[in-house]
């Protein structure tokens, strides 16, 4: 990472921190089920609703959280000028229309659960707003990235789950190989230094074991997000799928694909906002996770390496 990139990341981290306020998880009616699991050597996590409380229950582009005021404020924060109120109203509609079009194109290409890199969609929206005369200002890649952060933090506030840093540090010390497989956007990795004060490597999470959906333009529950990490653990660490546990809050997006690939699974039922049982989906009708946890701190004591 060059100096300019590092400085810009520091700016985004600072903005995430400034725009974030503490959240508390909301209890769920799901009881913990805590059998010990032997032979676990790697732990993979989801992010939204698992490692971080999500005010909306998921990353915001997963649903149309049409917050016009949030976009108006975000446009102003990055130095855009013009009719910002109308730009916010029109821009929200355009934003989700552009995402829908991108998803439709990817589905035609054979991707059942498409994802976007939201910076591309915001670039398209801002250009359209400029062409209609609603916005004035210079479009740069940095401005678009900051716009994405400013908007996301307003419509989907996040905060670390209780005990997240302590849990990761306890697993790192064992030592387990740690990774992340998550529906996410470009700024998601920055949540860790912004709100936990430590980067992913400092928390013991290996960068080569992290998969973010925006990079693949494909989202969970596709098993494709998991396959690269599984292959790396097999090739470089001699770890088989049965020695990996995946931790997530969504029975369809998390537990189902991990089970399909032979991973052990831990269903996180610690926050009502993001509890996704998916009982109406046939893929989840008879699906059972290996363990159910209601606090992240329950996880380390369940796992034996031998």
Secondary structure, DSSP 8 states (H G I E B T S, - for coil): --HHHHHHHHHHHHHHHHH---------S---B---B-S--EEEE--BTTTEEETTSS-GGGTT---HHHHHHHHHHTT-EE-HHHHHHHHHHHHHHHHHHHHHHHHHTT-SSB---HHHHHHHHHHHHHHTTSEES---HHHHHHHHHHHHHHHS-EEE-TTHHHHHHHHHHHT-EEEEEE---TTTTHHHHHHHSS-TGGGTEEEEEEEEHHHHTB-TT-THHHHHHHHHHHHHH---GGGEEEEESBIIIIIIHHHHTT-EEEEE---GGG-B--TTSGGGTT---SEEESSGGGSGGGB---
